[in-house]
Amino acid sequence: QVQLVESGGGLVQPGGSLKLSCAASGIIFKTYRMGWYRQAPGKQRELVATIHTSDSTNYADSVKGRFTISRDNAKNTVDLQMNSLKPEDTAVYYCNAYYSAMFHYWGQGTQVTVSS
């Protein structure tokens, strides 16, 4: 059974930082591209960042220079360090594990709220 469990969300003031973590089980973690996506109220789910098996990374333009994605293949975890947070970063953040169109999985999501 595949499980992706996110943690680290919460309420933070503008300009603050949060670190999200996703713990994966039930997959051969090192073979999966891992990613973080987010969905704000009334909006579609969007890509935030991905990290490939080669450790190459990709970021949405809106978070470049502020967010950093990293993975630990020994611990089966992927993290998202979020700095200089803005109110528009408020969303539910989802962890994603992608191997192919048939084998990809989502976590349950964790709420991030940026507000003063």
Buried (B, 14 or more C-beta within 10 A) or exposed (E): EEEBBBBBBEEBEEEBEBBBBBBBEEBEBEEBBBBBBBBBEEEEBEBBBBBBBEEEBBBBEEBEEBBBBBBEBEEBBBBBBBBEBEEEBBBBBBBBBBBEEEEBBBBEBBEBBBEE
